[in-house]
Amino acid sequence: MVPTLRISLIQFQPKPLSPEVNFNIASSKIRDAAASGCHLAVLPEYHLTSWVPSDPGFPASCLEAESYLPQYQALAKDLDIHIVPGTILTQRSPSSASSPELHNMAYLLAAGTGEILASYQKRNLWHPERGILTAGVKSPHTAFDLPIPGTDMTIRAGLLICWDLAFPEAFRELAIRGGAELVIIPAWWHITEVDPAVKKLNPDSEAVFLDGIAVARAFENTCAVALCNSFGRSQVVVPISGRLGALAVDEEGEVACEVDFETLRVAEEAYKVRADVSQEGWYGRQGS
């Protein structure tokens, strides 16, 4: 029997510095997703705090946001639904650091238990994040087993965050080295507020970028991509079929898509991308 996974992407723009308000919105939508039979709910990056690092209240808001991780774990347990609660900004104090570091963390919380199945610190920071966040340069792109609720089946999955999507190497590590069949990506990717020079050339450039790169990553790695972005173009993509569902720019809402992983088998049989990429010597690749 081939596994299928029903995914809900919950797209909204959070109220700045208001973790409680944003959690209440998110938790209500997660309950709706669980009631409709979804196995996995995904929220956007920075969904509890927004991204306003210049605001004096931002550090305190980040500290408050950390306290909501256990509440998301309780939801995953009680509702029997996997949850990726966007990203949560977390303060860490490595022994080698003179001051606390701010990490942008994504988690996969297990349906039925609330256990943290996987965590990931954002590795590729967008330009304005540098100097504020600490990049997860030592955080490997590691795939993990994701059980499908109500069945005895599992798939391989991985986590990335926003600008990671721009780098094919991140996908290669997850899909080819780790065997990921699904890559989940919370994002804070502006669609309309872009560089003036870019906007002059094409005001729709970011939508083109997101749509194109999500489809490309799915095809070139024979995997499903679940992208949840605050500002629009949240989508689930698989090879062959392409985009299974998407939300419009600046639309607040949810889209539920059912991923049939038989599609990946058919795609690999047709294109043999994973088989080719895994070969010793492929573009200088060394055996693992």
C-alpha positions as CSV (number, residue, x, y, z in Angstrom):
1,M,0.0,0.0,0.0
2,V,1.4,3.4,-1.0
3,P,1.2,6.2,1.7
4,T,-0.8,9.4,1.2
5,L,-0.5,12.4,3.5
6,R,-3.0,15.2,3.8
7,I,-1.3,18.6,4.4
8,S,-2.8,21.9,5.5
9,L,-0.9,25.1,4.9
10,I,-2.1,27.9,7.1
11,Q,-1.2,31.3,5.6
12,F,-1.6,34.5,7.6
13,Q,0.4,37.7,8.4
14,P,0.9,37.8,12.2
15,K,0.2,40.8,14.4
16,P,3.7,42.2,15.4
17,L,4.9,41.4,18.9
18,S,1.6,39.6,19.8
19,P,2.4,35.9,20.4
20,E,-0.9,35.3,22.3
21,V,-3.1,36.8,19.5
22,N,-1.2,34.9,16.8
23,F,-1.2,31.6,18.7
24,N,-4.9,31.8,19.1
25,I,-5.3,32.4,15.4
26,A,-3.0,29.5,14.6
27,S,-4.4,27.0,17.1
28,S,-7.9,27.6,15.8
29,K,-6.8,26.9,12.2
30,I,-5.0,23.8,13.4
31,R,-8.1,22.5,15.0
32,D,-10.0,23.1,11.7
33,A,-7.3,21.2,9.9
34,A,-7.5,18.2,12.3
35,A,-11.3,18.2,12.1
36,S,-11.1,18.0,8.3
37,G,-8.8,14.9,8.4
38,C,-5.4,16.5,7.7
39,H,-2.3,14.7,9.0
40,L,0.0,17.7,9.0
41,A,-0.5,21.4,9.6
42,V,2.2,23.9,8.7
43,L,2.5,27.5,9.8
44,P,4.6,30.4,8.4
45,E,8.0,31.6,9.6
46,Y,7.9,34.2,12.4
47,H,4.2,33.5,12.8
48,L,4.2,34.3,16.6
49,T,6.2,37.6,16.6
50,S,6.4,38.9,13.1
51,W,9.9,40.2,12.1
52,V,10.4,43.6,13.6
53,P,13.9,43.4,15.1
54,S,14.3,47.2,15.4
55,D,11.4,47.4,17.8
56,P,12.5,47.7,21.5
57,G,9.8,45.1,22.4
58,F,11.2,42.4,20.0
59,P,13.5,40.6,22.5
60,A,10.7,40.3,25.1
61,S,8.3,39.1,22.4
62,C,10.8,36.4,21.3
63,L,11.1,35.2,24.9
64,E,7.3,35.0,25.2
65,A,7.0,33.1,21.9
66,E,9.3,30.4,23.2
67,S,6.7,29.5,25.8
68,Y,4.2,28.5,23.1
69,L,6.2,25.5,21.9
70,P,4.8,23.2,24.7
71,Q,1.3,24.4,23.8
72,Y,1.8,23.4,20.2
73,Q,3.0,20.0,21.5
74,A,-0.2,19.6,23.5
75,L,-2.2,20.4,20.4
76,A,-0.4,17.8,18.4
77,K,-1.0,15.3,21.1
78,D,-4.7,16.1,21.7
79,L,-5.7,16.5,18.0
80,D,-3.5,13.7,16.7
81,I,-2.0,15.9,14.0
82,H,1.6,16.6,13.1
83,I,2.4,20.3,13.5
84,V,5.2,22.4,12.1
85,P,4.7,25.6,14.1
86,G,6.3,27.8,11.6
87,T,9.5,29.0,13.2
88,I,10.1,30.1,16.8
89,L,12.9,32.5,17.7
90,T,14.9,31.0,20.6
91,Q,17.6,32.5,22.7
92,R,20.6,30.2,23.3
93,S,23.8,30.8,25.3
94,P,26.6,28.7,23.9
95,S,29.5,28.4,26.2
96,S,31.8,29.9,23.6
97,A,29.6,33.0,23.1
98,S,29.9,36.1,25.2
99,S,26.3,37.0,24.8
100,P,23.1,35.0,24.0
101,E,22.4,34.1,20.4
102,L,19.1,34.2,18.7
103,H,18.2,31.1,16.7
104,N,15.4,30.8,14.2
105,M,14.1,27.3,14.9
106,A,11.6,25.0,13.1
107,Y,10.2,21.9,14.7
108,L,8.1,18.9,13.7
109,L,5.8,17.9,16.5
110,A,4.4,14.4,16.4
111,A,0.7,13.6,16.1
112,G,-0.6,11.8,19.2
113,T,2.4,12.4,21.4
114,G,3.6,15.9,20.9
115,E,7.1,14.7,20.8
116,I,9.7,16.8,18.9
117,L,10.5,14.5,16.0
118,A,12.9,16.9,14.4
119,S,14.3,20.4,14.9
120,Y,16.3,22.6,12.6
121,Q,18.1,26.0,12.9
122,K,17.9,28.2,9.9
123,R,21.2,27.9,8.0
124,N,20.9,30.4,5.1
125,L,20.0,33.8,6.5
126,W,18.3,36.5,4.4
127,H,20.5,39.7,4.3
128,P,18.5,41.7,6.9
129,E,18.7,38.7,9.3
130,R,22.4,38.7,9.4
131,G,23.9,40.3,12.5
132,I,20.6,39.6,14.4
133,L,20.2,35.9,14.0
134,T,22.9,33.2,14.3
135,A,23.0,30.9,11.3
136,G,22.9,27.2,11.9
137,V,26.1,26.6,10.1
138,K,26.7,23.5,12.2
139,S,23.1,22.3,11.8
140,P,23.1,19.6,9.2
141,H,20.2,19.1,6.8
142,T,19.0,15.8,8.3
143,A,15.9,13.8,7.2
144,F,13.7,11.9,9.6
145,D,11.0,9.3,9.7
146,L,7.5,10.8,9.7
147,P,4.7,8.3,10.7
148,I,1.4,8.8,8.9
149,P,-1.4,9.0,11.5
150,G,-3.9,6.2,11.5
151,T,-1.6,3.9,9.6
152,D,1.6,1.8,10.2
153,M,3.3,3.6,7.3
154,T,6.1,6.2,7.4
155,I,7.7,8.6,5.0
156,R,11.0,10.4,5.1
157,A,10.8,14.1,5.6
158,G,13.0,17.2,6.2
159,L,12.8,20.8,7.3
160,L,14.1,23.9,5.7
161,I,13.3,27.6,6.3
162,C,12.5,30.3,3.7
163,W,15.8,31.4,2.0
164,D,17.1,27.9,2.3
165,L,14.8,27.2,-0.6
166,A,17.1,29.2,-2.9
167,F,20.0,26.7,-2.5
168,P,19.7,23.3,-4.3
169,E,22.5,21.9,-2.0
170,A,20.1,22.0,1.0
171,F,17.6,19.8,-0.9
172,R,20.3,17.5,-2.1
173,E,21.4,16.8,1.5
174,L,17.8,16.1,2.5
175,A,16.5,14.2,-0.5
176,I,19.6,12.4,-1.9
177,R,21.7,11.8,1.2
178,G,18.8,11.6,3.7
179,G,16.1,10.1,1.4
180,A,13.5,12.8,2.2
181,E,10.3,12.4,0.2
182,L,8.7,15.5,1.7
183,V,10.5,18.8,2.4
184,I,8.5,21.3,4.6
185,I,9.4,25.0,4.5
186,P,7.9,27.7,6.7
187,A,8.7,31.1,5.1
188,W,8.6,34.9,5.5
189,W,9.1,35.7,1.9
190,H,7.9,39.2,0.8
191,I,6.1,39.1,-2.5
192,T,5.3,42.8,-3.1
193,E,7.8,44.6,-0.9
194,V,11.0,44.0,-3.0
195,D,14.1,45.9,-4.1
196,P,13.0,48.8,-6.3
197,A,15.4,47.8,-9.1
198,V,13.9,44.3,-9.1
199,K,10.4,45.7,-9.0
200,K,11.1,48.0,-11.9
201,L,12.1,45.0,-14.1
202,N,9.2,42.8,-12.9
203,P,6.7,43.7,-10.2
204,D,5.7,40.0,-9.9
205,S,9.3,38.8,-9.7
206,E,9.0,37.2,-6.2
207,A,5.9,35.3,-7.1
208,V,7.7,34.0,-10.2
209,F,10.7,33.1,-8.1
210,L,8.7,31.2,-5.5
211,D,6.5,29.4,-7.9
212,G,9.4,28.4,-10.2
213,I,11.8,27.3,-7.5
214,A,9.3,25.2,-5.6
215,V,8.4,23.3,-8.8
216,A,12.1,23.0,-9.7
217,R,13.1,21.6,-6.3
218,A,10.3,19.0,-6.5
219,F,11.3,17.8,-9.9
220,E,15.1,17.9,-9.5
221,N,14.9,15.9,-6.2
222,T,11.9,13.7,-6.8
223,C,10.2,14.9,-3.7
224,A,7.1,16.7,-2.5
225,V,7.5,20.4,-1.3
226,A,5.2,22.0,1.2
227,L,5.9,25.7,1.4
228,C,3.9,27.9,3.8
229,N,4.6,31.6,3.4
230,S,3.0,34.5,5.3
231,F,2.8,36.8,2.3
232,G,1.4,34.4,-0.3
233,R,2.1,31.6,-2.8
234,S,2.0,28.9,-0.1
235,Q,1.8,25.7,-2.1
236,V,2.3,22.0,-2.2
237,V,4.2,20.7,-5.2
238,V,5.1,17.2,-6.5
239,P,6.9,16.1,-9.6
240,I,4.8,15.2,-12.6
241,S,1.5,16.6,-11.2
242,G,3.1,20.0,-10.3
243,R,1.3,22.3,-8.0
244,L,-1.5,20.5,-6.0
245,G,-2.8,23.6,-4.4
246,A,-1.8,27.2,-3.6
247,L,-2.9,30.4,-1.9
248,A,-2.8,33.9,-3.5
249,V,-0.6,36.8,-2.6
250,D,-1.7,38.5,0.6
251,E,-4.5,36.0,1.0
252,E,-5.2,34.8,4.5
253,G,-6.6,31.2,4.6
254,E,-5.7,27.6,4.4
255,V,-5.2,25.1,1.6
256,A,-5.3,21.4,2.1
257,C,-3.6,19.0,-0.4
258,E,-3.3,15.2,-0.4
259,V,0.1,13.9,-1.5
260,D,0.1,10.5,-3.0
261,F,3.7,9.2,-2.7
262,E,3.1,6.8,-5.5
263,T,3.8,9.9,-7.7
264,L,7.4,9.9,-6.5
265,R,7.9,6.3,-7.5
266,V,6.5,7.0,-10.9
267,A,8.7,10.1,-11.3
268,E,11.8,8.2,-10.3
269,E,11.0,5.4,-12.6
270,A,10.6,7.9,-15.4
271,Y,13.4,10.3,-14.8
272,K,15.8,8.3,-12.5
273,V,17.1,11.5,-11.0
274,R,17.9,10.1,-7.6
275,A,19.6,7.0,-9.1
276,D,21.8,9.2,-11.3
277,V,22.7,11.7,-8.5
278,S,23.6,8.9,-6.1
279,Q,26.2,7.4,-8.4
280,E,29.8,7.6,-7.4
281,G,31.6,10.3,-9.4
282,W,28.4,12.2,-10.3
283,Y,29.8,15.8,-10.8
284,G,32.7,14.9,-8.5
285,R,30.5,13.3,-5.9
286,Q,32.3,11.1,-3.4
287,G,30.7,8.1,-1.8
288,S,29.1,8.6,1.6
